[in-house]
Amino acid sequence: MSRNFELLYQVGRAGALLGSEPEPATVSVTPDAMPSSAAAAEAVIPSPTIPIEGMAREEMGKLVHRLFVLPGADGPRHVVFAGMEPGDGCTWICARVGEVLAAQVRGSVCVVDCNLRSPSLHEQFGTDNHYGLSDCLLGEGPIRRYARPLSRSNLWLVTCGASSAEAEPLLSSDRMRRRMSELRSEFRYVLMDAGPLNTGNHAVVLGGLTDGVVLVLKANTTRRDSTRETVQELQASNVRVLGAVLNQRTFPIPERVYRRL
């Protein structure tokens, strides 16, 4: 199955999903490109080879650049990735963004599995799911105790953990707010993989604790009407929609198609 994807509209704008004219998704940068702002440029380090197929690696670099680098010092650092429904590829996108982002910045990056109903983020990194978010919501101790280092020195993972069913209601509790504050203070960037929006409201709740939500849409499957309703729901809840990613497309999207989204 194709892993190609596009960032559908400019960061911080929901126009593409609500019917106004979006920005074209063609961005003339690569994963190794330097950011325009001086502050961001100081944070960039050389990128190693990321185990992603060629075209996807290039587009992932563009996505990371537009979400985190181009906005500069005031850009988002704590982001929720949420699919519209199971099978959108949200977990894959979140994991790969974490890898590419960690390769481009000096600050620490932590990816967190908040999909307590169907966790799979640990599988993207080839590790187990024994100790993680659900355990820290039910237990004590600093958040670092529940995070594990990955292949890069600045890349960390908090898996779902072993007590997901018991901890799921706590995702919308003050306990989660306190743990989120810990994550923000311990890691420069926090990327959260939330459960699908059609199975619960955890992505909305988590979006209120972060800098915003990136929607992951599946080509030829996700319906425009349901996506528009979701964007409106997020905005009504004062959750910032940072962008939308069209995943698993099989061909480049012409600009004239963007104008109809």
N, C-alpha and C positions, 0 to 999 in steps of 0.2 A: 504493500500500500504506500502511496506517495506520502512523503513527509514535507512537502513544499507548503509554504504558508506566506501570507502577506499581512502587514499591519494596515488595516483598512482605512484608518483616518488619523489625522494629526493628533498627537498626544494632547489630552485635555478637552477634546471636542467630541460631542456625541452626534454631530450633524449627519454623518454618513448613515447612521441607523435611523435617524428621525426624518430623513427625506431631503435635507439640504445638501448642497454640493460639497463633496469631500475633497481633501487634498489627494493628488495622485500618490500612489504608494512607492513609486520609483525613487530611491534615494541613492545618490552617487557616493556611497561609502562602503568600506569593506570591514570585516572584523578587526583588522589591524589599523584602521584609520584613526587619526588623532582627532580629538574634539576641538571645537572652535574656541571655547572659553579657556582662559589661562588657568583658572582654578581647576577645571576638569583635566586639563592637559598634564598638570603636575601629578595627578593621581593615576595616570595610565602607565602600565608596564607592558612589555612585549607579550603577545599572545602565543601560547603553545598550540600544537595541533590538537584540535577538538575532534573527538570521534563522532562526527556527524557527516553525512554525505555532502558532496561539494556544494550543490545549489542551496541546500538547506542551511549549511554552515554560513554561506554568504548572507542569506536573508536573515538568519538569526543574529548575525553581526549588525545588520541594519536595524533590526528590532531593538536590540540592546542599546544601540547608539541613539535611537530616537527617544526611547523611554527614559534612559538614565543619563546619557552623556550630553546631548544637545541642550536640554533644559538648564544645564549648569548647576551651580551650587544650590539653587532652589528647586531642583528637580525631585521627583519622587524617589524615596529610598526604601519605603516599606509598602509592598504591593501584594494584593491578592489576585491570584489567577483563578478564574472560575469558568467552567464550561456550562453550556446551556442544558446539556443532558449527558448521560453516560456515553462514553465512546467518542467524545469530541477531541481527545488527545491533549486535554489540559495538563495532565501530569507530565507527559513528555515535554510539552512546551516549557512548563515551569522548571523542570530539571535542566533542560538545555540552556535556558536563559541564565540559570544560576551558574552553570559551568562557564559560559562565554563571558558573563559579567565578571566572574572571579578572575578570568584570564586577562581582563582589560583594566581592572582597578587594583589599587593597593589595599583598599579597605576590606574588612572581612565581610563575607557573604554567607548568610544562613538560609537554607531552604527548609521549610517546615511543612509536614504533612498534616493538614487540618481536615482531611477527608476521613473522619473516624468511622464512617459506615463502610467504606470500601477502600482502605489504604493500599497504595501501590508505589508511593514515591521511593521507598527503600529499594524496590526492585530496579528502578532506573539507575541506581548506583551500585547494584550488586551486593547489598548488605542485608542484614536481618532486621526484623521489626520487634525487637524484644523490649526496648526501653526508650520511651519518647514522650510526646506531648501529653497523651492521656495519663501517663504516670506522674508527670510533673503537675498536672492539674489536680490530681488526687493526693500527691505527696508533698514533701518539703524539700528544701535544699535549693541552691542557686541553679538558674537555668542552664549554665554551662555544664552542669553534671549530666544533663539529659541530651546534650549535643555531642555529636561525634565528628572528628575531622575526616575529610575526604582526601581525594588525590592531590589537591593543591593546599598549600599551607593556610590560605585565607578562605577556604570553602568548607562549610560545616553543614551538617544535616541533623534535624530533629525529626525522627520518624513518628508515626502515629502512636506507637507503644502498644503494650499488651492489654491495656484495660479500656479499650475504645468504647464498648457498649456502656459501661458505667460512667465514663467521663463525658460522653457526647453532650448531655444537657449543660455541662459546664462551659461549653464554647461561648455561650451567651451570658456568662456570669461575671461578677466582679473578679473572680479568681483568674479568668482569662485576661481581663484588663490588666491585672497586675503582672501576669506573665508576659503580656505583650510589652508592657513598659520595660521589663527586664531585657527582652529581646532587642528593643530599640536602643537600650543603653549599652548592650554587650556587642552588638554587631552593626556595622555601618549600613549594610543592606539586609533586609529581611523579605524573602519571597515565600508566600504562603499558597499552598495548593489546597483549594477549598472543594467541597463536594458540589455536584451539579446543582444549578439553580432550580431545576424542576423537581428536585427531591427534598428541598429544605431551604431555610433562609440563613444558613450559617455564613454564606458568602456575603450577604448583606450586612450581617452583624460584624463580621471581621472587617469588611470594607470601611465601617465606621471607626474602626480602631487603627486604620492605616492611612496611607496617602491616597488610596484609591484602588479600583478594580480594573483588571484587564480581562475582557470577555474573550473566550475561545469559542469560535464557531466552526462547525464542520461543513465543508463544501458539499453542496447538493443535498444537504440534510436539514440544517438549521433553518427555521422559517423566519422570514423577515418580520412578520407581525409579532411573533412571540419575542423576538429580540428587541423590537421597539418597545414593547410593554415592559420588558425587563429593564431596559435603560431608564424608562420613566419611573419605574419602581425604585431603582437605585437613586435616581436624582431626588425623588420625593423623600427618601430616607437620608438625604444630605450626604450621599456617598458619591465621590467623584469617579466618573468613568474615564479612565486614562486612555483607553483605546480598545480596539477589537482586532483579533487575529483570526484570519480565515485559514484554517488548517486542512491539510490533506487535499489541497487542490491539485489538479493534474496538468494545468497549463497556466501561463501568465495571464493576468487579468488586464484586458485593455482598458484604457482610461474611460472610454465611453460606457463601459459597464459600471465603473465606479460611480458615474454620474446618475446611475439608476438605482443604486443601493439605498 
